Amino acid sequence: MEPRAVGVSKQDIREQIWGYMESQNLADFPRPVHHRIPNFKSKKTLLVPTPRLRTGLFNKITPPPGATKDILRKCATSQGVRNYSVPIGLDSRVLVDLVVVGSVAVSEKGWRIGKGEGYADLEYAMMVSMGAVSKETPVVTIVHDCQVVDIPEELVEEHDITVDYILTPTRVIATGCKRPKPMGITWFKISLEMMEKIPILRSLCTREQQAGKDVTLQGEHQHLPEPGCQQTVPLSVGRRPPDTPGPETNSMEAAPGSPPGEGAPLAADVYVGNLPRDARVSDLKRALRELGSVPLRLTWQGPRRRAFLHYPDSAAAQQAVSCLQGLRLGTDTLRVALARQQRDK
């Protein structure tokens, strides 16, 4: 009997798939299949990620002239990457026509679970950042039928790559997935340790910083805020006068300790997450006014798709959380919670 993904976490689903495939001897290679992506090529240029991104992002496979099927198969292994490939740099201006990604589990809706290390999601985000893929580039995964399971949508995070097509030994599934794929690297998910391990990530970080993008790293925002990353604004202020420098909405100096990132969130702070990527602070302000839930101040962190609302006391904040449940901007339903609770998760 094929497994059904009824676990409450991604790791539950991984263990269920791995255990079933091992018991049924379904995986071709690698063996054992636990903690790996199970594996089950026509005159196309094949680009493969360098193992753990240690020396770059892509390697272009270059089989020797007259290569046999065995050699071609070996080209797609880690040893083949070392022996039959050349590195592709950030300035190569390569365009990828199709992304094939490994999966441990995948749903017919296009939700995907990898082995839990995040490299596939990061590789895709890096390709977006360097212009190698766009939202139109199809993403395909090749799995066994038993790996196609139900995956709760709440397990899918904003940095997770989704798939457009699923290929199994018996089916081709067009997922019709409408969830937006990552639009680039989510820097606040990147740790300093990861930056040290992946040189090309440091290069991309430098480029995006020079381009004026927010590249604040995980755990770094408390000490190194980036210009434009955070705006604390009064709800009553509109656009700035033409000659006034600064962000689009006038900023104001917050009371000591109140903005998130300046210490622990206060009980009177409300977290608003899952903001649309193209949302503006004025959109949120308008929605708050319409619902009669106007805070004293609003801290806007658009690049992180979140904002913090500052109310006069904890009772007002709790009332705002209740009032704002189910709030939508465009097609996205926002996540609203007390900021302290959000931080404790």
N, C-alpha and C positions, 0 to 999 in steps of 0.2 A: 504494500500500500504506500503510495507516495505521500510525503509529509505535507502537512498544512502549517503555515506559519501563523501560529496563534500566540506566540510569545509576546512579552511586553517590551522587549528591547531588541536592538539590532543584533546583539551578541547571541541572544536566544535563537534567532532565526539562523545565524551563521552556524551555530553548533548543530542545529537540527539538520541543515542541508549537508554539512560535512559528514555527520554521522551516517546519514542515509546513503550517501554516495559511496562512502567507504565500505559499508556493509553489503551493498549491492555490486561492488566492483565496477562502478560506472565511470570513474575518472580514467582518462588516458594517461596523462602525466600532469603535474608532478604527483608522486606518491611518497608518503601519505598525503592525503588531500587537506588535512586539517591545517588551518592558518594559511592556506594558499588559495589562489584563484584556479578552479578546475579548468582544464583545457579539453576539449572535444575535437592557398595563397594564389596568377594570370597576369603577367606582364604589367603589373602596377608598381609604382614607386612606393616602397614600404618605409615609413618612418617609425622608429620605435623609441620610447623613452629610455634614456640611459638608466641603468639600475640605480634605484633610489636617488636619482638626479645628482649623483656625486660629481659628475664631470660635465654636465650640461643638461639640456632638455631633450634634444632629438639626436638620434643617429640614423643616417640613411643607409639602408642595407644595400650593399653592392655585391651580388653574387659573382663568382668568377665565371668567365666565358665557358659555355657548355656545361654549366652546373647540372648535376643529376638531381632527381627528386630527393634523394637522401641529403645532398648538400643543401638544397633549398630548404628542406625541413630543419636542418641544423642552423641555417641562417637566422631562424626565428627564435633560437635559444640564446641564453645569456652568453654562452661560448661563441655562438655565431656573431653576436653583436660585437664582441671583441675582435673577431678574426675577419669579418666580412662587412665592415661598415666604416663610414666616415662621419665625424661630428658635424652637426648643423648649428651655426651660431645664431645669436639674437638678430644679427643684421642680414640674415640670409633672405628675408622677405618671402619665406616659403608660405604657400597656401595649401591647406589641407582640405581635400574634397570629401573625405569620409573618416569619421573617428570610430574605431572599434575598441571597445572597452571591456575588460573582464568583469565578471560579477560572481558573487557567491549566491545571491538570490535577487530576483527581479519580479516585479508585478506586471500584469497586463496593462496597468495604467502608466507604466514607465518609471515607477520608483525603483531605485537600485540600491543594493547593499554590497559593498566590497568587503575586503578582509579586515578592515578596521583601522588601517594605517593612514588613510587619506591621500595616498599618492595619486590615484586616478583623478580625484577631484582637483588636486593642486595642479596636476599636469594640464588638465583642461583649462583651468583658470589662467595658467601661465600662457597657454596658446592664445587665449582671448587677449591677454595683455600685450602680446607681441604681434597681434593682428593675423595669426595663422588660421583662426576659425572665427566664424560669426554665428549669430543666432540661427542662420539658415543652414549651417553645416549639420548634416544628419549624424546622429550618434547611434551606433548599433552594438548590441551585445550578443554573444553566441554562448548558449547554455544548453544543458540537458533539460528535458521536459520537467524533471522533478525539481528543478531550480526555479520554476515559474510558480510563485506562491502569492498569497495575499499579504501585502505589507501595509500596515496602518499609516495613513498620511502624516500623522503627528510625529512619526519617526524621521520624516524627511526634513532636512535643514536647508537653509538658504544657500549654503555652499556646496550642497550635494548635486552632482551631475545626474540628470535624468536621461532616459534613452528613448529614441524614436521608433526603433525596430528591434524585435527580439527574434533571433533565429535559433530554432531547436531542431533535433533530428526529424521532427514530424510537422512542424508548423513555422510559418513566418507571421509574426504578430506586429501589426502597425499599432502602436500604443495611442497615437493621437494626443500625446501628452502636451498640455498647454502651459504647464508650470514653467516659468522662465528659468533658463539655465544660468549659471553664474556669469556675471558680466565682467569678471576679472578677479584678481586676487583679493580675498577678504583679509586684509593685513592684520586686523585685530585678532584673527584666529591663528596667526603665525607667531610662534615662540622664538625667543632669542636663540635657543638651542637649535631649532630648525634652521634659522638663518646661518648659524655657524657651520652646519653640515652641508648646506646647499649653496655653493658659490653663485650659481646663476640666479638664485632667488635674491641674493644681495645686489646683483647687477640690475635686476628688474626693479628692485626697491629704490635704488639710486635714480634710475630713469624716471620712475613715476613721481618721486619726490621732486625732481627737477621740473617736472611737468605741472607741479602744483597740486598733486593728488595727496589725499590723506594716507599716510603709510605708518600710522601709529601701530605698534606691535602689541601683542598680547601682554597685558600687565604693564605696559609702558605708558599708558595714557595718564596715569596719576602723576608722572614726573616730566613727560616730554610732550605736552599738547602741541599739535600741529596747527598752524594758522588755517582758519576756515573750518577746522574740524568740529568746533563746538561754539555755538552762539547762544548766549543767554539773553532773552528778549522779553520786554513787557508786552502783554497781549494787546495793549491799546496803540502801539506804535506801528505805523505803516512803512512805506518805502522811504529811504533816506533822501535828503535833498541831493541834487546832482553833484554838488561840490563837496559833499561830505564823504571822507574816506571810510572804508570798512565794509562789512558784509551788507547784504541786501536789506536786512532789517537792522535798525539801530540796536546796539547792544547796551546793556546796563550792568553795572557792577553788582554782583549778587552778594547777599549777606555771607559772612565768613562761614565756611563749612557746608553751605547749602547745595552748590552744584555737584552732581555726581562726578567722581574723579577727584574731588577735593577732600576726600575722606569718606567715611561710611555714609550711605544715604540716610536721610532723616525719615522719620515715620510719616511726615507730611509730604513726601515726594512720591509721585506716581510714574511708573515706567510705561511707555507706549512703544511697542515694537512692531515689526513687520510692516513698516512704512513702505509704500511703493517706491521703487527706485527713482522715479521721476517726480516724487512729491516735493512740494515747496512748503516752507513754514507757514505761508499764508493759507494753504489748504487746511492744515490742521487747526490753525487759529479760527478759521471760519466755522469748521465743524464743532469746535468747542463752544463757540458763541451760540450756535444754533441749538445746542443741547443744554445751554445754561450752566456749563461747567467750566467757567473761566478761571484759571489759576492766577496766582500773584505774578509768577514768572514762568517762562518756558525755556528750557535748554534744548536747543535743536542740534542733533547729531545725524544729519541727513546721510552722509557717506556710510554710516553704520546702520542706517534704516531704523533709527530709534530717536525718541525724545523723552525728556523728563519734565513733568509738570510739578510745580512747587505751590502747595496750598498752605493756608495759614496754620492749620493744625491737623492732627491725625484723623479726627472725625470728618473734616472736609475732604481729606484725601480718600478715605474709605468710601464716602458718599460718591466721589467722582469715579472711583473704580467701578462701583455698581452701575452708575449712570452710563458709563462709556462701554460696557460690555456689548460686543456685537458691532461696535463702530466700524464703518467701512470708509476707506478712501479709494475711489475708483472701484476696482473689482476685488481689492484686498481687504480682508478682515483683520483689524489691528489686534495685537496682543496687549492687554491692559492689566497691570497688577501693581501692587505697592512695590516701590523700588527696593525696599529692604528685603521683601520676599523674593524678588527676582534675583537679587545678589546672592541670597542664601542657597539658590538651586544649584 
